[in-house]
Amino acid sequence: MVSPDVPVLRARGLIKEFPVGGSLGRKSALRAVDQVDLELHAGKTHGLVGESGSGKSTLGKLLMRLLTPTAGTVEFEGQDITRADRRQLRPVHRRLRMVFQDPYSSLDPRMTIGDIVAEPLRLHRVARGRALDERVAALFDQCGLSPAWRHRYPHELSGGQRQRVGIARALSLQPSLLIADEPVSALDVSVQAGILNLLKDLQQQLGFTCLFISHDLSVVEFMSDRIAVMYLGKIVEEAKASELFVQPRHPYTQALLSAEPPLRAAPDAARRVVLSGDLPSALDPPAGCLFHTRCPVAEPTCRVEQPELATRGDDEHLVACHLVLPDGTGPRL
Ligand code: SF4
């Protein structure tokens, strides 16, 4: 039994570089995740938000150990799984499951949805025969799937129904941690709320921990207790969801919030801040603060010194910006 004080998952100094061919045969590396520390606590939902290309999905795969980190460590339920091999990861992947972004491609089109949900239970030898049938029926019921669909194939279901199948499959082994990577971004807006509410209800019933990854701030706000904001592979701000949306301290978070007013927006968040330029390439990141090329309040120091992610204002609010003072006050865009 893992002590309740131990985070369900803890990452320290996580780095992921992908080799790329350079000019004149020289090799270089794309750093997709850069020195990330993260702790996920039991029964909570931790949101991870950032633009496309910010490294959040790569981070999710590192935490799942679908990718091996270049440096840093990952501990799951107190066990170091950084270099665990396939055999060692097998029992880990009973307790650590993922819901994928695209319900169209993440389900095997040749299998019935009953078999898709039953497969992890069979592979991990959790149930068979009548017990397996009953477990699958219970998962269908929990995830709002009609028992009549058990013999259908994925192409016979709608996108929302397919994502329910993906969730039922992910929960079949009663995981302690679910990593949901953009689980509603491929769905029509009209069905997104149903899937988000289902995930919330299931978490309340079953008590699993969740890492919820999305580019959509309002969705992350709805789902999360705590939120980390990523920019170019780094976490630039992390705080309780209620605090982040009322008092965003990093200029990037403020710009994101102003661009997409969330459900409980800060009073002045509707004033839109348009960032100039695109996300810089991770192949050639800027020196100093990674955000300085787009930051409306950048100062000369920002171009040479990288700010550290540190607590400012209170122990639970972390921010990486030179202009945020120790009491948490700082730039307002
Ligand atoms: Fe902007 Fe400078 Fe703060 Fe970076 S460190 S966010 S460039 S003010």
Boltz pocket constraint, residues with backbone or C-beta under 6 A from the ligand:
constraints:
  - pocket:
      binder: B
      contacts: [[A, 250], [A, 251], [A, 252], [A, 289], [A, 290], [A, 291], [A, 292], [A, 293], [A, 295], [A, 296], [A, 297], [A, 298], [A, 299], [A, 302], [A, 305], [A, 307], [A, 320], [A, 321], [A, 322], [A, 323], [A, 331]]
      max_distance: 6.0
